[in-house]
Amino acid sequence: MSEADPAPKELLQEVSCGCQGPCKSKRCNCRKAGLKCNPACKVCRGKSCNNSKRWTATEHHDSETPTTTDA
């Protein structure tokens, strides 16, 4: 999966929501446009809703497995 933004930053700034709830329905402007909520959203700021980007282990840059050495 690509880490690039789903649209140019200028467009992401134009599409935002002001949802008071969890951004679950098509009433959310971002969801309606097929985008994830972003920092331009008035309430959730792209972090505290059901339509925000979720990071998975495959997208994480650090190693998930600690390195061990035999003594």
N, C-alpha and C positions, 0 to 999 in steps of 0.2 A: 504494500500500500504506500502511496506517495505521501510525503510529509508536506507537500506544497499546499498553499491555500486553495480552496475549491473555486475561487474567483479572484480577480484582481482586487487589491486592497481598496481601491477607489469604489468599487462596486459593493464590497462588504460594508463600507461605511454608509452607503446609501440604503442598504437593507438591514434593518434592525427592528427589534420589537419593544413593546412596552408592557408585555404581559405581567400581570400581577400574580399569576399562578406558575405552574411548573412547565409551561410551554409544550404541553402534550398534544394539543389539537391543531387543526388547520387554521385556527384563529390567530396563531402565532405567525407574524409576517415572515420570519426566517424560515420556519418549517414550510409555509405555503410556497416560498420561493425555492425550496429544496436545499436550503443551506443550514448549517449549524448556527446556533446563536453565537454572537461574537462580542468583543468588548464594547462595541457601540450600543448594545442593547441597554435600555434605560434601567431595568431592575436587576436582571440576572447577570448582566455583564459577561455572558457566555460561560459562566462558571457554575451557577447554582440552579440549574434546571435540567429537565429530561432531554433537552435538545442541545446540550453542550458536547464538545468533543471529549471523548473518553480515550485516555491513553492505555494502550495494551502493552504487554511485555515485549511484543515484537517491534513496537514503535519506540521503546525505551532505549536510549543510547548507551547506558552503562551496562556492564555485564550483570546478569541476574544470578549467575552462579559464582560464589566466592572461589578464589583460587587457593588451593592448599598445597603445602609442600611436606614431603616426608622428612622426618628428623632422624 
